[in-house]
């Protein structure tokens, strides 16, 4: 059994989708990021960066020993689960090399740029529209969509015909494009790929997980807002007070 520390966000969806695709047994442990659950000491022991998703595998894959195995960071979790499940991360070294490239590209580019853009769109309406920071992240997110568009020319998935963890980790950050005010009309390859992945039943189940917990973009109240924003080095050490 895998304990899956989760909240319904693009980063959470990555692992929800993969767990569904692999049909692995898991138990959802909600991490309400509005309430500050990510700063609870028991969660920090698993995820020292105070971010979800995270997992604890109580029956680790071969070679990892018998003790429960905690893993944080979505890219690391995705690679581990694909190894455990024996699919979406092929044995052929050149294919793995390409999948790794797009996995690391997502965690270093598309995700952070989309996340910062989402901050301005969903959480900072008081910020001046068209200000430097907002424009910077909108442009970078747009640039990343262009990178995907070029990559998908002549390909069904990010690594040729192989649906893989590269697609699974990138897709949630494209799913939300229109909701953030970024049309996909100028990215026909991305649009077709987005729809192709969306039609997979496991993807649909992963995105539906915890739908009732979604806040609709805005923190519930000022207390939640203070939990989500303006974090500094001592924030985690204070826990939820």
C-alpha positions as CSV (number, residue, x, y, z in Angstrom):
1,X,0.0,0.0,0.0
2,X,1.2,3.5,-0.8
3,X,0.2,6.5,1.3
4,X,-0.3,9.4,-1.2
5,X,-0.1,12.8,0.4
6,X,-2.2,14.9,-2.0
7,X,-4.1,18.0,-2.8
8,X,-5.8,18.7,-6.2
9,X,-3.3,20.8,-8.0
10,X,-1.3,20.2,-11.2
11,X,1.6,18.8,-9.2
12,X,-0.8,16.6,-7.3
13,X,-2.5,15.4,-10.5
14,X,0.8,14.2,-11.9
15,X,1.1,11.5,-9.3
16,X,-2.7,10.8,-9.0
17,X,-2.7,10.1,-12.8
18,X,0.4,7.8,-12.6
19,X,-1.0,5.8,-9.7
20,X,-4.2,5.3,-11.6
21,X,-2.4,4.4,-14.8
22,X,-0.3,1.8,-12.9
23,X,-3.3,0.5,-11.0
24,X,-1.2,0.6,-7.8
25,X,-3.0,0.3,-4.4
26,X,-2.9,3.7,-2.6
27,X,-4.5,5.5,0.2
28,X,-5.1,9.3,-0.1
29,X,-3.8,11.4,2.8
30,X,-5.2,14.9,2.2
31,X,-2.7,17.8,2.6
32,X,-4.9,20.8,2.8
33,X,-2.5,23.5,1.7
34,X,-5.0,26.2,2.6
35,X,-5.0,25.0,6.2
36,X,-1.3,24.6,6.5
37,X,-1.1,20.8,6.6
38,X,2.1,21.0,4.7
39,X,3.8,22.5,7.7
40,X,2.8,19.7,10.1
41,X,5.9,18.1,11.6
42,X,4.8,14.6,10.6
43,X,4.5,15.8,6.9
44,X,7.8,17.7,7.0
45,X,9.5,14.4,8.1
46,X,8.4,13.0,4.7
47,X,8.6,16.2,2.6
48,X,11.2,18.6,4.0
49,X,10.4,21.2,1.3
50,X,6.9,21.5,2.8
51,X,5.3,20.8,-0.6
52,X,3.0,18.0,-1.7
53,X,2.8,15.5,-3.4
54,X,4.7,13.0,-1.4
55,X,4.4,9.2,-0.9
56,X,5.3,6.5,1.6
57,X,5.5,3.1,0.0
58,X,4.9,0.4,2.6
59,X,5.9,-2.3,0.2
60,X,8.9,-0.8,-1.7
61,X,10.1,-1.9,-5.1
62,X,12.8,-4.5,-5.3
63,X,16.2,-3.2,-4.2
64,X,14.8,-0.6,-1.8
65,X,14.7,-2.7,1.3
66,X,11.7,-3.6,3.4
67,X,11.3,-0.5,5.5
68,X,8.6,2.0,4.5
69,X,10.0,4.2,1.8
70,X,9.2,8.0,1.8
71,X,9.7,10.0,-1.4
72,X,9.1,13.7,-2.0
73,X,9.3,15.8,-5.2
74,X,7.0,14.8,-8.0
75,X,9.7,14.0,-10.5
76,X,11.4,11.6,-8.2
77,X,8.1,10.0,-7.3
78,X,7.2,9.6,-11.0
79,X,10.5,7.8,-11.8
80,X,10.2,5.6,-8.8
81,X,6.6,4.6,-9.4
82,X,7.2,3.9,-13.1
83,X,10.1,1.7,-12.1
84,X,7.9,-0.1,-9.5
85,X,5.1,-0.5,-12.0
86,X,7.3,-1.6,-14.8
87,X,5.9,0.7,-17.5
88,X,5.9,4.3,-18.8
89,X,9.7,4.4,-18.3
90,X,11.2,1.9,-20.9
91,X,14.4,-0.1,-20.3
92,X,16.1,1.2,-23.5
93,X,18.7,3.8,-22.4
94,X,18.2,6.3,-25.2
95,X,14.4,6.4,-24.6
96,X,15.1,6.8,-20.9
97,X,17.5,9.6,-21.7
98,X,14.8,11.5,-23.7
99,X,12.1,10.9,-21.0
100,X,14.5,12.2,-18.3
101,X,15.1,15.3,-20.4
102,X,11.4,16.1,-20.6
103,X,10.8,15.2,-17.0
104,X,13.5,17.5,-15.7
105,X,12.5,20.2,-18.2
106,X,9.0,20.1,-16.7
107,X,10.1,20.4,-13.1
108,X,12.6,23.2,-14.0
109,X,10.6,25.1,-16.6
110,X,7.0,24.5,-17.4
111,X,5.9,23.8,-13.8
112,X,7.6,26.8,-12.1
113,X,6.6,29.2,-14.9
114,X,3.0,28.0,-14.9
115,X,2.9,28.0,-11.1
116,X,4.1,31.6,-10.9
117,X,1.7,32.7,-13.7
118,X,-1.1,31.0,-11.8
119,X,-0.2,33.0,-8.7
120,X,-0.8,36.3,-10.5
121,X,-3.9,35.0,-12.3
122,X,-5.6,33.3,-9.3
123,X,-4.2,34.7,-6.2
124,X,-3.0,38.3,-6.7
125,X,-5.8,40.3,-8.4
126,X,-4.4,43.3,-6.6
127,X,-1.2,43.1,-8.6
128,X,-1.0,45.6,-11.5
129,X,-2.1,43.8,-14.7
130,X,0.7,43.9,-17.2
131,X,3.3,44.6,-14.5
132,X,6.8,43.3,-14.9
133,X,6.4,40.2,-12.8
134,X,3.1,39.1,-14.3
135,X,4.3,39.8,-17.9
136,X,7.6,37.9,-17.2
137,X,5.8,34.7,-16.1
138,X,3.1,34.9,-18.8
139,X,5.8,35.2,-21.4
140,X,7.8,32.4,-20.0
141,X,4.8,30.1,-19.8
142,X,4.0,31.0,-23.4
143,X,7.6,30.2,-24.4
144,X,7.3,26.8,-22.8
145,X,4.2,26.1,-24.7
146,X,6.2,26.9,-27.9
147,X,8.9,24.4,-26.8
148,X,6.2,21.7,-26.5
149,X,4.7,22.7,-29.8
150,X,8.0,22.2,-31.6
151,X,8.7,18.9,-29.8
152,X,5.3,17.4,-30.7
153,X,5.6,18.1,-34.4
154,X,5.5,14.6,-36.0
155,X,5.1,12.9,-32.7
156,X,2.2,11.3,-30.9
157,X,3.7,11.8,-27.5
158,X,6.8,13.7,-26.1
159,X,9.0,10.7,-26.7
160,X,7.8,9.4,-30.1
161,X,5.0,6.9,-29.9
162,X,5.7,6.1,-26.2
163,X,3.2,7.5,-23.7
164,X,5.4,7.9,-20.7
165,X,6.0,9.8,-17.4
166,X,7.2,12.6,-19.6
167,X,3.7,13.1,-20.8
168,X,2.1,12.5,-17.4
169,X,4.1,15.2,-15.6
170,X,3.8,17.8,-18.3
171,X,0.2,17.4,-19.2
172,X,-1.4,18.9,-16.0
173,X,0.4,22.2,-16.5
174,X,-1.1,22.4,-20.1
175,X,-4.5,21.3,-18.9
176,X,-4.9,24.5,-17.0
177,X,-3.7,26.8,-19.8
178,X,-7.1,28.1,-20.8
179,X,-8.2,28.6,-17.2
180,X,-5.2,30.9,-16.7
181,X,-6.2,32.9,-19.8
182,X,-3.7,31.4,-22.2
183,X,-5.5,30.2,-25.4
184,X,-4.0,27.3,-27.2
185,X,-5.1,28.3,-30.7
186,X,-1.6,29.0,-31.9
187,X,-0.3,25.6,-30.6
188,X,-2.2,23.0,-32.6
189,X,0.2,20.2,-31.8
190,X,-0.1,20.9,-28.1
191,X,-3.9,21.1,-28.4
192,X,-4.1,17.7,-30.1
193,X,-1.7,16.1,-27.5
194,X,-3.6,17.7,-24.6
195,X,-6.9,16.1,-25.9
196,X,-5.2,12.8,-26.7
197,X,-3.9,12.4,-23.1
198,X,-7.2,13.7,-21.6
199,X,-9.1,10.9,-23.2
200,X,-7.3,8.3,-21.2
201,X,-9.6,6.9,-18.4
202,X,-6.8,6.9,-15.8
203,X,-6.1,10.5,-16.6
204,X,-9.7,11.4,-16.0
205,X,-9.8,9.5,-12.7
206,X,-6.6,11.2,-11.6
207,X,-7.9,14.7,-12.2
208,X,-11.2,13.9,-10.5
209,X,-9.5,12.8,-7.3
210,X,-10.4,15.2,-4.6
211,X,-12.5,17.5,-6.8
212,X,-14.6,18.4,-3.8
213,X,-11.5,19.9,-2.1
214,X,-10.9,22.5,-4.8
215,X,-11.2,26.1,-3.7
216,X,-11.9,27.6,-7.1
217,X,-8.6,29.5,-7.2
218,X,-8.9,31.7,-4.2
219,X,-7.8,30.9,-0.6
220,X,-10.8,30.4,1.7
221,X,-10.0,33.4,4.0
222,X,-7.1,35.6,5.1
223,X,-5.8,32.9,7.4
224,X,-5.4,30.6,4.4
225,X,-3.9,33.3,2.4
226,X,-1.2,33.9,5.0
227,X,-0.4,30.2,5.0
228,X,0.0,30.1,1.2
229,X,2.0,33.2,0.7
230,X,4.9,35.2,2.0
231,X,6.7,32.1,3.3
232,X,10.2,32.5,4.7
233,X,12.8,30.2,6.1
234,X,11.3,30.0,9.6
235,X,7.7,29.4,8.4
236,X,8.0,25.6,8.5
237,X,9.6,25.6,11.9
238,X,6.5,27.5,13.3
239,X,4.2,24.7,12.1
240,X,0.6,25.8,11.7
241,X,0.6,28.5,14.4
